[in-house]
Amino acid sequence: MDKIRSWWEPDNHADRRPALLARGKIKSAFRRFFEAEGFLEVECGQLQRSPGNETHLHALSTQVIRPDGSVETRYLHTSPEFAAKKLLAASETKIFDFARVFRNRERGALHATEFTMLEWYRTNEPYEKLMEDCTLLLAEAARVSGSKMLSFKGTTADPFLEPEQLTVSDAFTRYADIDLMATTPDGVPDRDLMAKAVLRSGIRIADDDSWADMFSRVMVEKIDPYLGIGRATILCEYPISEAALARPKPSDPRVAERFELFACGVELANAFGELTDAAEQRRRFEADMDAKERIYGERYPIDEDLLKALPLMPPTSGIALGFDRLVMLATHAPHIDQVMWTG
């Protein structure tokens, strides 16, 4: 049985060092890109009252002990999003953060408990502008790392080609032969209609699977692995029920201004035309926490300050990119541990 090498052993570090040096070059190049675009780099606090309110995100918690001995629960953030939006409400207009973030129940070739998330926000600009950013950043990551192709597990994507744009509805039709919008009459998810369509597609479901559960299963089994092959894919126009922090698309309120960036079958980024309706945001948070409590037996507090800040935000587009994952693809690393300085 092969010995598992620790990250600090000299031979292991020597093997990883070229990818780590490329990581630094990519980060420096990205900083130059954002500074040239007029962005301000910020540093969002990691300890928050709420770690985020998405159903399947799991946080690490700790306790803050005040000088008087009182104790309050705090969470290591799963994203700098909530703090960043408060900065936008405070009048910042273009910001980015190379944030260290934390997620429980996630470990594998593409997942680490602690990792780097690059988030950036543009006020008063459409979310399509973020698509342009992604196109430029993919090419820049490859250029500075000396890679002609992005690669992962035998698949490749040319970072210098314009990404394919594909709606979620079209992806369901192409890869799963499912008419997704027919399962959401009047924009309302219908569990029974989805169940019939998913079963016809050859995917097993459980009796207690919700519409959202089945949506996720189709994405994971039938769609995600085939995106970003040959060139990157921008998967856009998610059903409104699958976009917790995104605003509806004006031309079709059944779908949201949300896209994800894929390369080599790997999800790299998640972007929103940001929702600023505090009442609707509260409703979505509470629904997601009800689902979390049903599935996992726990819920996280809602950030009341965020809800107070949302009406002060101008129209905003924001995106979170898994920086370690992009470095992996640019350096052809097989595991996220290969591109992280320490374990």
One Martini backbone bead per residue (centre of mass of N, CA, C, O) as a GRO file, in nm:
protein
  343
    1MET     BB    1   0.095   0.037   0.024
    2ASP     BB    2   0.079   0.358  -0.020
    3LYS     BB    3   0.214   0.635   0.098
    4ILE     BB    4   0.101   0.915   0.252
    5ARG     BB    5   0.181   1.233   0.178
    6SER     BB    6   0.289   1.513   0.307
    7TRP     BB    7   0.304   1.842   0.220
    8TRP     BB    8   0.597   1.891   0.384
    9GLU     BB    9   0.743   1.706   0.217
   10PRO     BB   10   0.993   1.764   0.004
   11ASP     BB   11   0.901   1.586  -0.240
   12ASN     BB   12   0.612   1.691  -0.251
   13HIS     BB   13   0.673   1.991  -0.278
   14ALA     BB   14   0.835   1.967  -0.542
   15ASP     BB   15   0.595   1.861  -0.712
   16ARG     BB   16   0.401   2.122  -0.644
   17ARG     BB   17   0.553   2.393  -0.702
   18PRO     BB   18   0.474   2.472  -0.996
   19ALA     BB   19   0.170   2.518  -0.925
   20LEU     BB   20   0.219   2.731  -0.703
   21LEU     BB   21   0.355   2.939  -0.886
   22ALA     BB   22   0.115   2.965  -1.079
   23ARG     BB   23  -0.081   3.070  -0.873
   24GLY     BB   24   0.066   3.341  -0.826
   25LYS     BB   25   0.047   3.443  -1.119
   26ILE     BB   26  -0.261   3.443  -1.139
   27LYS     BB   27  -0.320   3.635  -0.908
   28SER     BB   28  -0.161   3.875  -1.018
   29ALA     BB   29  -0.315   3.899  -1.287
   30PHE     BB   30  -0.593   3.949  -1.162
   31ARG     BB   31  -0.525   4.203  -1.013
   32ARG     BB   32  -0.458   4.365  -1.267
   33PHE     BB   33  -0.732   4.344  -1.397
   34PHE     BB   34  -0.902   4.483  -1.174
   35GLU     BB   35  -0.745   4.747  -1.158
   36ALA     BB   36  -0.793   4.825  -1.460
   37GLU     BB   37  -1.122   4.820  -1.395
   38GLY     BB   38  -1.159   4.974  -1.100
   39PHE     BB   39  -1.100   4.803  -0.859
   40LEU     BB   40  -1.144   4.697  -0.517
   41GLU     BB   41  -0.976   4.555  -0.263
   42VAL     BB   42  -1.105   4.328  -0.023
   43GLU     BB   43  -1.175   4.223   0.336
   44CYS     BB   44  -1.366   3.987   0.455
   45GLY     BB   45  -1.501   3.863   0.714
   46GLN     BB   46  -1.516   3.534   0.856
   47LEU     BB   47  -1.689   3.618   1.095
   48GLN     BB   48  -2.037   3.527   1.134
   49ARG     BB   49  -2.377   3.509   1.203
   50SER     BB   50  -2.397   3.414   0.898
   51PRO     BB   51  -2.300   3.167   0.646
   52GLY     BB   52  -2.564   3.113   0.510
   53ASN     BB   53  -2.890   2.996   0.325
   54GLU     BB   54  -2.828   2.723   0.197
   55THR     BB   55  -2.929   2.408   0.211
   56HIS     BB   56  -2.628   2.253   0.119
   57LEU     BB   57  -2.475   2.431   0.320
   58HIS     BB   58  -2.184   2.392   0.539
   59ALA     BB   59  -2.072   2.492   0.854
   60LEU     BB   60  -1.848   2.646   1.069
   61SER     BB   61  -1.820   2.670   1.422
   62THR     BB   62  -1.814   2.910   1.697
   63GLN     BB   63  -1.696   3.088   1.992
   64VAL     BB   64  -1.765   3.399   2.145
   65ILE     BB   65  -1.587   3.561   2.405
   66ARG     BB   66  -1.648   3.793   2.616
   67PRO     BB   67  -1.536   3.987   2.874
   68ASP     BB   68  -1.813   3.899   3.043
   69GLY     BB   69  -1.856   3.578   2.937
   70SER     BB   70  -2.017   3.581   2.703
   71VAL     BB   71  -2.189   3.389   2.445
   72GLU     BB   72  -2.134   3.349   2.083
   73THR     BB   73  -2.226   3.248   1.779
   74ARG     BB   74  -2.010   3.162   1.507
   75TYR     BB   75  -1.919   3.179   1.154
   76LEU     BB   76  -1.765   3.050   0.892
   77HIS     BB   77  -1.762   3.147   0.594
   78THR     BB   78  -1.884   3.037   0.265
   79SER     BB   79  -1.890   3.350   0.195
   80PRO     BB   80  -1.849   3.707   0.122
   81GLU     BB   81  -2.130   3.818   0.031
   82PHE     BB   82  -2.267   3.968   0.267
   83ALA     BB   83  -2.038   4.172   0.318
   84ALA     BB   84  -2.016   4.284   0.030
   85LYS     BB   85  -2.306   4.402   0.016
   86LYS     BB   86  -2.260   4.609   0.240
   87LEU     BB   87  -2.045   4.768   0.083
   88LEU     BB   88  -2.238   4.849  -0.144
   89ALA     BB   89  -2.436   4.999   0.043
   90ALA     BB   90  -2.193   5.200   0.138
   91SER     BB   91  -2.076   5.272  -0.192
   92GLU     BB   92  -1.952   5.066  -0.335
   93THR     BB   93  -1.886   4.944  -0.687
   94LYS     BB   94  -1.592   4.784  -0.713
   95ILE     BB   95  -1.528   4.448  -0.606
   96PHE     BB   96  -1.271   4.232  -0.451
   97ASP     BB   97  -1.206   3.879  -0.324
   98PHE     BB   98  -0.964   3.674  -0.169
   99ALA     BB   99  -1.126   3.424  -0.010
  100ARG     BB  100  -1.147   3.256   0.284
  101VAL     BB  101  -1.323   2.950   0.300
  102PHE     BB  102  -1.595   2.740   0.453
  103ARG     BB  103  -1.675   2.376   0.431
  104ASN     BB  104  -1.872   2.130   0.510
  105ARG     BB  105  -1.890   1.808   0.376
  106GLU     BB  106  -1.613   1.873   0.198
  107ARG     BB  107  -1.427   1.615   0.012
  108GLY     BB  108  -1.182   1.614  -0.257
  109ALA     BB  109  -1.060   1.680  -0.563
  110LEU     BB  110  -1.269   1.958  -0.557
  111HIS     BB  111  -1.254   1.955  -0.229
  112ALA     BB  112  -1.240   2.180   0.055
  113THR     BB  113  -1.280   2.311   0.359
  114GLU     BB  114  -1.046   2.506   0.270
  115PHE     BB  115  -1.063   2.799   0.055
  116THR     BB  116  -1.058   2.988  -0.255
  117MET     BB  117  -1.255   3.282  -0.318
  118LEU     BB  118  -1.353   3.464  -0.599
  119GLU     BB  119  -1.495   3.787  -0.568
  120TRP     BB  120  -1.723   3.993  -0.772
  121TYR     BB  121  -1.848   4.341  -0.825
  122ARG     BB  122  -2.106   4.512  -1.026
  123THR     BB  123  -2.237   4.814  -1.060
  124ASN     BB  124  -2.450   4.902  -1.306
  125GLU     BB  125  -2.429   4.603  -1.437
  126PRO     BB  126  -2.461   4.343  -1.621
  127TYR     BB  127  -2.423   3.998  -1.605
  128GLU     BB  128  -2.280   3.975  -1.884
  129LYS     BB  129  -2.011   4.103  -1.791
  130LEU     BB  130  -1.916   3.846  -1.639
  131MET     BB  131  -1.874   3.676  -1.888
  132GLU     BB  132  -1.640   3.845  -1.994
  133ASP     BB  133  -1.455   3.804  -1.756
  134CYS     BB  134  -1.428   3.497  -1.777
  135THR     BB  135  -1.301   3.485  -2.054
  136LEU     BB  136  -1.043   3.649  -1.976
  137LEU     BB  137  -0.948   3.478  -1.725
  138LEU     BB  138  -0.899   3.210  -1.860
  139ALA     BB  139  -0.678   3.311  -2.053
  140GLU     BB  140  -0.490   3.428  -1.835
  141ALA     BB  141  -0.434   3.169  -1.676
  142ALA     BB  142  -0.301   3.023  -1.915
  143ARG     BB  143  -0.082   3.221  -1.996
  144VAL     BB  144   0.080   3.248  -1.714
  145SER     BB  145   0.108   2.914  -1.699
  146GLY     BB  146   0.162   2.787  -1.997
  147SER     BB  147  -0.126   2.709  -2.119
  148LYS     BB  148  -0.329   2.580  -2.385
  149MET     BB  149  -0.495   2.401  -2.174
  150LEU     BB  150  -0.751   2.273  -2.013
  151SER     BB  151  -0.748   2.016  -1.740
  152PHE     BB  152  -0.948   1.704  -1.658
  153LYS     BB  153  -0.967   1.380  -1.665
  154GLY     BB  154  -0.906   1.386  -1.995
  155THR     BB  155  -1.013   1.672  -2.028
  156THR     BB  156  -1.076   1.959  -2.246
  157ALA     BB  157  -1.013   2.325  -2.277
  158ASP     BB  158  -1.026   2.620  -2.456
  159PRO     BB  159  -0.945   2.939  -2.322
  160PHE     BB  160  -0.951   3.105  -2.620
  161LEU     BB  161  -1.243   3.049  -2.640
  162GLU     BB  162  -1.557   3.105  -2.674
  163PRO     BB  163  -1.807   3.046  -2.489
  164GLU     BB  164  -2.069   2.863  -2.437
  165GLN     BB  165  -2.422   2.917  -2.458
  166LEU     BB  166  -2.654   2.774  -2.209
  167THR     BB  167  -2.943   2.673  -2.116
  168VAL     BB  168  -3.098   2.482  -1.893
  169SER     BB  169  -3.325   2.387  -2.073
  170ASP     BB  170  -3.141   2.291  -2.308
  171ALA     BB  171  -2.978   2.089  -2.138
  172PHE     BB  172  -3.213   1.900  -2.068
  173THR     BB  173  -3.273   1.828  -2.358
  174ARG     BB  174  -2.992   1.731  -2.460
  175TYR     BB  175  -2.906   1.527  -2.198
  176ALA     BB  176  -3.225   1.424  -2.085
  177ASP     BB  177  -3.498   1.464  -2.232
  178ILE     BB  178  -3.613   1.737  -2.085
  179ASP     BB  179  -3.891   1.946  -2.010
  180LEU     BB  180  -3.852   2.171  -1.780
  181MET     BB  181  -4.084   2.390  -1.809
  182ALA     BB  182  -4.317   2.170  -1.786
  183THR     BB  183  -4.248   2.142  -1.457
  184THR     BB  184  -4.329   2.480  -1.449
  185PRO     BB  185  -4.611   2.591  -1.420
  186ASP     BB  186  -4.608   2.926  -1.388
  187GLY     BB  187  -4.320   2.879  -1.224
  188VAL     BB  188  -4.414   2.612  -1.071
  189PRO     BB  189  -4.310   2.351  -0.914
  190ASP     BB  190  -4.370   2.003  -1.019
  191ARG     BB  191  -4.317   1.703  -0.887
  192ASP     BB  192  -4.470   1.501  -1.071
  193LEU     BB  193  -4.366   1.598  -1.344
  194MET     BB  194  -4.067   1.551  -1.278
  195ALA     BB  195  -4.078   1.250  -1.210
  196LYS     BB  196  -4.167   1.151  -1.489
  197ALA     BB  197  -3.924   1.269  -1.648
  198VAL     BB  198  -3.693   1.131  -1.489
  199LEU     BB  199  -3.776   0.838  -1.531
  200ARG     BB  200  -3.760   0.850  -1.845
  201SER     BB  201  -3.438   0.916  -1.819
  202GLY     BB  202  -3.323   0.689  -1.598
  203ILE     BB  203  -3.374   0.805  -1.306
  204ARG     BB  204  -3.353   0.772  -0.982
  205ILE     BB  205  -3.598   0.790  -0.717
  206ALA     BB  206  -3.747   0.916  -0.435
  207ASP     BB  207  -4.034   0.960  -0.258
  208ASP     BB  208  -3.899   1.236  -0.108
  209ASP     BB  209  -3.842   1.387  -0.352
  210SER     BB  210  -3.795   1.683  -0.479
  211TRP     BB  211  -3.771   1.892  -0.729
  212ALA     BB  212  -3.484   1.985  -0.647
  213ASP     BB  213  -3.359   1.706  -0.620
  214MET     BB  214  -3.403   1.626  -0.919
  215PHE     BB  215  -3.254   1.851  -1.049
  216SER     BB  216  -2.977   1.782  -0.924
  217ARG     BB  217  -2.955   1.494  -1.039
  218VAL     BB  218  -2.951   1.569  -1.334
  219MET     BB  219  -2.707   1.750  -1.328
  220VAL     BB  220  -2.500   1.540  -1.218
  221GLU     BB  221  -2.562   1.291  -1.425
  222LYS     BB  222  -2.633   1.451  -1.726
  223ILE     BB  223  -2.464   1.742  -1.739
  224ASP     BB  224  -2.199   1.844  -1.602
  225PRO     BB  225  -1.986   1.637  -1.744
  226TYR     BB  226  -2.058   1.793  -2.047
  227LEU     BB  227  -1.928   2.057  -1.964
  228GLY     BB  228  -1.661   2.215  -2.106
  229ILE     BB  229  -1.600   2.071  -2.383
  230GLY     BB  230  -1.333   2.227  -2.561
  231ARG     BB  231  -1.507   2.447  -2.410
  232ALA     BB  232  -1.657   2.663  -2.246
  233THR     BB  233  -1.946   2.699  -2.021
  234ILE     BB  234  -2.253   2.890  -2.010
  235LEU     BB  235  -2.493   2.846  -1.765
  236CYS     BB  236  -2.828   2.963  -1.801
  237GLU     BB  237  -3.129   3.024  -1.677
  238TYR     BB  238  -3.250   2.958  -1.406
  239PRO     BB  239  -3.466   2.863  -1.213
  240ILE     BB  240  -3.596   3.053  -0.966
  241SER     BB  241  -3.577   2.814  -0.745
  242GLU     BB  242  -3.238   2.804  -0.830
  243ALA     BB  243  -3.202   3.130  -0.712
  244ALA     BB  244  -3.167   3.267  -0.413
  245LEU     BB  245  -2.991   3.558  -0.511
  246ALA     BB  246  -3.169   3.613  -0.767
  247ARG     BB  247  -3.305   3.774  -1.023
  248PRO     BB  248  -3.530   3.811  -1.241
  249LYS     BB  249  -3.599   3.792  -1.566
  250PRO     BB  250  -3.761   4.026  -1.742
  251SER     BB  251  -3.846   3.834  -2.000
  252ASP     BB  252  -3.848   3.576  -1.769
  253PRO     BB  253  -3.967   3.505  -1.449
  254ARG     BB  254  -3.899   3.186  -1.441
  255VAL     BB  255  -3.615   3.307  -1.454
  256ALA     BB  256  -3.275   3.371  -1.383
  257GLU     BB  257  -2.990   3.572  -1.314
  258ARG     BB  258  -2.805   3.292  -1.386
  259PHE     BB  259  -2.465   3.158  -1.381
  260GLU     BB  260  -2.240   2.900  -1.497
  261LEU     BB  261  -1.903   2.789  -1.499
  262PHE     BB  262  -1.748   2.562  -1.737
  263ALA     BB  263  -1.470   2.313  -1.724
  264CYS     BB  264  -1.419   1.991  -1.773
  265GLY     BB  265  -1.686   1.937  -1.589
  266VAL     BB  266  -1.630   2.201  -1.413
  267GLU     BB  267  -1.719   2.403  -1.165
  268LEU     BB  268  -1.618   2.755  -1.127
  269ALA     BB  269  -1.890   2.942  -1.139
  270ASN     BB  270  -2.122   3.187  -0.976
  271ALA     BB  271  -2.392   3.393  -1.100
  272PHE     BB  272  -2.554   3.723  -1.042
  273GLY     BB  273  -2.840   3.899  -1.043
  274GLU     BB  274  -2.907   4.081  -0.781
  275LEU     BB  275  -3.098   4.068  -0.510
  276THR     BB  276  -3.297   4.357  -0.344
  277ASP     BB  277  -3.542   4.210  -0.218
  278ALA     BB  278  -3.599   4.162   0.108
  279ALA     BB  279  -3.864   4.000   0.124
  280GLU     BB  280  -3.781   3.781  -0.084
  281GLN     BB  281  -3.523   3.695   0.058
  282ARG     BB  282  -3.653   3.595   0.317
  283ARG     BB  283  -3.832   3.383   0.192
  284ARG     BB  284  -3.598   3.212   0.076
  285PHE     BB  285  -3.443   3.160   0.333
  286GLU     BB  286  -3.672   3.016   0.488
  287ALA     BB  287  -3.713   2.788   0.286
  288ASP     BB  288  -3.421   2.677   0.303
  289MET     BB  289  -3.426   2.624   0.613
  290ASP     BB  290  -3.657   2.425   0.608
  291ALA     BB  291  -3.508   2.221   0.430
  292LYS     BB  292  -3.262   2.178   0.615
  293GLU     BB  293  -3.421   2.073   0.856
  294ARG     BB  294  -3.547   1.830   0.710
  295ILE     BB  295  -3.268   1.698   0.616
  296TYR     BB  296  -3.045   1.790   0.873
  297GLY     BB  297  -3.152   1.930   1.150
  298GLU     BB  298  -3.085   2.236   1.056
  299ARG     BB  299  -3.014   2.594   1.116
  300TYR     BB  300  -2.965   2.928   1.015
  301PRO     BB  301  -2.927   3.238   1.054
  302ILE     BB  302  -3.040   3.547   0.972
  303ASP     BB  303  -2.923   3.836   0.815
  304GLU     BB  304  -3.049   4.134   0.905
  305ASP     BB  305  -2.844   4.336   0.786
  306LEU     BB  306  -2.872   4.249   0.496
  307LEU     BB  307  -3.175   4.323   0.464
  308LYS     BB  308  -3.117   4.628   0.522
  309ALA     BB  309  -2.907   4.667   0.278
  310LEU     BB  310  -3.040   4.593   0.004
  311PRO     BB  311  -3.200   4.868  -0.062
  312LEU     BB  312  -2.905   5.022  -0.095
  313MET     BB  313  -2.853   4.875  -0.343
  314PRO     BB  314  -2.758   4.864  -0.640
  315PRO     BB  315  -2.744   4.745  -0.924
  316THR     BB  316  -2.612   4.399  -0.935
  317SER     BB  317  -2.318   4.205  -1.012
  318GLY     BB  318  -2.222   3.863  -0.918
  319ILE     BB  319  -1.922   3.651  -0.831
  320ALA     BB  320  -1.805   3.307  -0.788
  321LEU     BB  321  -1.468   3.169  -0.777
  322GLY     BB  322  -1.278   2.881  -0.795
  323PHE     BB  323  -0.951   2.915  -0.772
  324ASP     BB  324  -0.830   2.632  -0.737
  325ARG     BB  325  -0.969   2.503  -0.981
  326LEU     BB  326  -0.839   2.678  -1.198
  327VAL     BB  327  -0.551   2.597  -1.133
  328MET     BB  328  -0.584   2.302  -1.192
  329LEU     BB  329  -0.657   2.331  -1.497
  330ALA     BB  330  -0.398   2.501  -1.576
  331THR     BB  331  -0.192   2.261  -1.440
  332HIS     BB  332  -0.314   1.962  -1.443
  333ALA     BB  333  -0.433   1.886  -1.177
  334PRO     BB  334  -0.587   1.611  -0.992
  335HIS     BB  335  -0.578   1.789  -0.716
  336ILE     BB  336  -0.633   2.035  -0.486
  337ASP     BB  337  -0.372   1.981  -0.312
  338GLN     BB  338  -0.166   2.067  -0.549
  339VAL     BB  339  -0.269   2.401  -0.514
  340MET     BB  340  -0.194   2.403  -0.203
  341TRP     BB  341   0.029   2.503   0.022
  342THR     BB  342  -0.154   2.384   0.254
  343GLY     BB  343  -0.338   2.147   0.469
   0.00000   0.00000   0.00000
